Amino acid sequence: MLKKVKYSALVVVLIAGVIGFSGCSGVSDEQMAELDALRSEVKALDKEVGSLKSEKDALIKEIADKNAKLDECAKIKSETQKNLDKIGK
């Protein structure tokens, strides 16, 4: 009798496991469509990130160029002030 109960319990567990596993084994068309949409969104965002990085690099270069011009102007201003001070003496 105890053997029959153990066997029945084992059969119930195996059937429940098979049913549970088979329900998780497939991906629905709706889930695949959602996954494709998410992949497309990720690609678009990656493209936007690349574009923004390029824009950032261009702005950094522009700032560096303007800073170099400002440094050159400061140098010329300093030399001019020194020359004006020499003339004033």
FIDOTOR-114505 format. One line per 3 residues: number of its first residue (from 1); their letters; for each residue x, y, z of N, C-alpha, C. Coordinates in Angstrom, 3 decimals. Example, Ala and Ser with C-alpha at 12.3 -4.5 7.8 and 13.67 -1.06 7.14 Angstrom:
2
1> AS> 13.190:-5.690:7.800:12.300:-4.500:7.800:13.200:-3.300:7.800 | 12.850:-2.250:7.080:13.670:-1.060:7.140:12.900:0.030:7.870
This chain:
89
1> MLK> 0.827:-1.185:0.000:0.000:0.000:0.000:0.876:1.257:0.000 | 1.921:1.300:0.852:2.827:2.441:0.928:3.571:2.599:-0.394 | 3.891:1.496:-1.019:4.577:1.536:-2.295:3.689:2.177:-3.365
4> KVK> 2.396:1.867:-3.325:1.455:2.425:-4.279:1.334:3.943:-4.108 | 1.321:4.411:-2.888:1.206:5.837:-2.608:2.457:6.563:-3.094 | 3.625:6.009:-2.842:4.876:6.616:-3.302:4.908:6.663:-4.826
7> YSA> 4.510:5.595:-5.456:4.500:5.530:-6.916:3.523:6.555:-7.475 | 2.349:6.657:-6.891:1.340:7.626:-7.348:1.841:9.054:-7.158 | 2.485:9.318:-6.038:3.017:10.654:-5.761:4.109:11.002:-6.774
10> LVV> 4.958:10.042:-7.089:6.020:10.250:-8.068:5.434:10.544:-9.441 | 4.401:9.810:-9.818:3.757:10.025:-11.110:3.129:11.416:-11.159 | 2.479:11.842:-10.088:1.863:13.176:-10.039:2.925:14.256:-10.153
13> VLI> 4.036:14.086:-9.459:5.120:15.075:-9.513:5.698:15.147:-10.919 | 5.907:14.002:-11.544:6.460:13.988:-12.906:5.495:14.642:-13.898 | 4.230:14.349:-13.791:3.246:14.956:-14.694:3.192:16.464:-14.488
16> AGV> 3.192:16.896:-13.242:3.170:18.332:-12.948:4.426:19.001:-13.506 | 5.557:18.328:-13.377:6.812:18.879:-13.902:6.783:18.997:-15.411 | 6.265:17.983:-16.077:6.195:18.015:-17.539:5.256:19.122:-17.996
19> IGF> 4.126:19.264:-17.333:3.173:20.320:-17.696:3.795:21.688:-17.449 | 4.437:21.843:-16.315:5.079:23.121:-15.995:6.202:23.450:-16.957 | 6.994:22.478:-17.317:8.128:22.692:-18.212:7.658:22.980:-19.627
22> SGC> 6.634:22.286:-20.074:6.158:22.495:-21.441:5.519:23.876:-21.589 | 4.969:24.407:-20.537:4.387:25.749:-20.596:5.442:26.825:-20.713 | 6.661:26.552:-20.322:7.743:27.536:-20.343:8.658:27.366:-21.544
25> SGV> 8.416:26.368:-22.355:9.388:26.045:-23.392:9.276:26.911:-24.629 | 8.154:27.540:-24.881:7.992:28.294:-26.114:7.873:29.786:-25.870 | 8.128:30.517:-26.936:7.991:31.967:-26.895:6.855:32.316:-27.852
28> SDE> 5.921:33.099:-27.389:4.772:33.438:-28.223:5.169:34.460:-29.295 | 4.312:34.578:-30.311:4.558:35.550:-31.374:4.547:36.969:-30.814 | 3.692:37.202:-29.848:3.621:38.522:-29.214:4.932:38.853:-28.504
31> QMA> 5.503:37.875:-27.821:6.771:38.087:-27.122:7.899:38.319:-28.121 | 7.879:37.590:-29.244:8.912:37.784:-30.270:8.797:39.180:-30.885 | 7.564:39.634:-31.122:7.362:40.973:-31.675:7.863:42.026:-30.702
34> ELD> 7.585:41.827:-29.427:8.057:42.767:-28.408:9.584:42.769:-28.346 | 10.182:41.601:-28.442:11.640:41.491:-28.432:12.239:42.198:-29.649 | 11.639:42.011:-30.816:12.125:42.688:-32.022:12.001:44.201:-31.887
37> ALR> 10.894:44.641:-31.300:10.706:46.084:-31.097:11.774:46.628:-30.150 | 12.066:45.885:-29.093:13.098:46.323:-28.152:14.475:46.340:-28.808 | 14.745:45.357:-29.646:16.039:45.331:-30.356:16.165:46.540:-31.269
40> SEV> 15.076:46.866:-31.965:15.086:48.036:-32.852:15.317:49.311:-32.047 | 14.672:49.398:-30.906:14.836:50.574:-30.047:16.277:50.686:-29.561 | 16.870:49.563:-29.204:18.266:49.570:-28.747:19.187:50.026:-29.876
43> KAL> 18.948:49.538:-31.094:19.771:49.957:-32.236:19.644:51.455:-32.469 | 18.416:51.964:-32.393:18.199:53.399:-32.596:18.899:54.212:-31.512 | 18.818:53.744:-30.276:19.474:54.456:-29.174:20.993:54.393:-29.304
46> DKE> 21.527:53.250:-29.744:22.969:53.143:-29.965:23.423:54.113:-31.048 | 22.616:54.233:-32.106:22.942:55.158:-33.188:22.928:56.597:-32.668 | 21.921:56.917:-31.847:21.831:58.259:-31.272:23.016:58.544:-30.357
49> VGS> 23.428:57.546:-29.581:24.588:57.715:-28.694:25.833:58.007:-29.525 | 26.010:57.265:-30.616:27.162:57.508:-31.488:27.147:58.909:-32.062 | 25.968:59.351:-32.487:25.824:60.700:-33.038:26.147:61.760:-31.982
52> LKS> 25.639:61.550:-30.774:25.896:62.519:-29.700:27.367:62.529:-29.295 | 28.015:61.367:-29.339:29.454:61.332:-29.026:30.242:62.107:-30.072 | 29.859:61.962:-31.346:30.536:62.713:-32.410:30.342:64.212:-32.218
55> EKD> 29.117:64.596:-31.878:28.825:66.005:-31.634:29.634:66.524:-30.444 | 29.735:65.706:-29.401:30.510:66.091:-28.211:31.978:66.283:-28.587 | 32.530:65.355:-29.373:33.932:65.466:-29.783:34.165:66.735:-30.601
58> ALI> 33.217:67.062:-31.489:33.343:68.277:-32.297:33.313:69.515:-31.408 | 32.425:69.513:-30.416:32.350:70.655:-29.499:33.612:70.786:-28.653 | 34.167:69.661:-28.228:35.413:69.699:-27.450:36.542:70.286:-28.288
61> KEI> 36.595:69.889:-29.562:37.622:70.424:-30.453:37.425:71.926:-30.658 | 36.176:72.341:-30.850:35.874:73.760:-31.034:36.274:74.568:-29.803 | 36.001:74.046:-28.622:36.382:74.729:-27.379:37.899:74.832:-27.273
64> ADK> 38.592:73.751:-27.615:40.054:73.772:-27.557:40.624:74.814:-28.519 | 40.041:74.892:-29.730:40.498:75.900:-30.706:40.268:77.312:-30.183 | 39.102:77.556:-29.598:38.804:78.899:-29.068:39.708:79.228:-27.877
67> NAK> 39.988:78.235:-27.039:40.905:78.466:-25.917:42.306:78.795:-26.411 | 42.732:78.118:-27.480:44.053:78.415:-28.049:44.084:79.847:-28.581 | 43.004:80.278:-29.241:42.937:81.660:-29.738:42.945:82.654:-28.576
70> LDE> 42.218:82.332:-27.507:42.213:83.215:-26.334:43.602:83.325:-25.719 | 44.308:82.201:-25.646:45.682:82.222:-25.115:46.580:83.088:-25.994 | 46.416:82.964:-27.316:47.217:83.772:-28.240:46.881:85.257:-28.064
73> CAK> 45.598:85.571:-27.923:45.193:86.972:-27.702:45.763:87.508:-26.384 | 45.747:86.692:-25.346:46.294:87.113:-24.054:47.793:87.369:-24.176 | 48.478:86.540:-24.949:49.921:86.715:-25.149:50.190:88.023:-25.901
76> IKS> 49.420:88.267:-26.959:49.593:89.500:-27.740:49.259:90.721:-26.886 | 48.220:90.613:-26.086:47.835:91.723:-25.209:48.947:92.030:-24.216 | 49.539:90.969:-23.653:50.626:91.152:-22.688:51.818:91.825:-23.344
79> ETQ> 52.174:91.366:-24.543:53.319:91.975:-25.249:53.021:93.433:-25.600 | 51.795:93.698:-26.021:51.411:95.072:-26.360:51.476:95.960:-25.124 | 50.992:95.449:-23.986:51.030:96.236:-22.758:52.476:96.530:-22.348
82> KNL> 53.360:95.537:-22.514:54.782:95.757:-22.196:55.364:96.848:-23.089 | 55.015:96.799:-24.385:55.522:97.823:-25.304:54.974:99.195:-24.965 | 53.693:99.279:-24.594:53.109:100.556:-24.194:53.778:101.085:-22.920
85> DKI> 54.085:100.174:-22.000:54.756:100.596:-20.764:56.162:101.138:-21.071 | 56.852:100.547:-22.068:58.195:101.019:-22.444:58.112:102.416:-23.042 | 57.079:102.610:-23.859:56.921:103.921:-24.506:56.571:104.975:-23.451
88> GK> 55.811:104.638:-22.481:55.366:105.578:-21.453:56.473:105.999:-20.513 | 57.574:105.280:-20.435:58.655:105.612:-19.513:59.516:106.709:-19.997
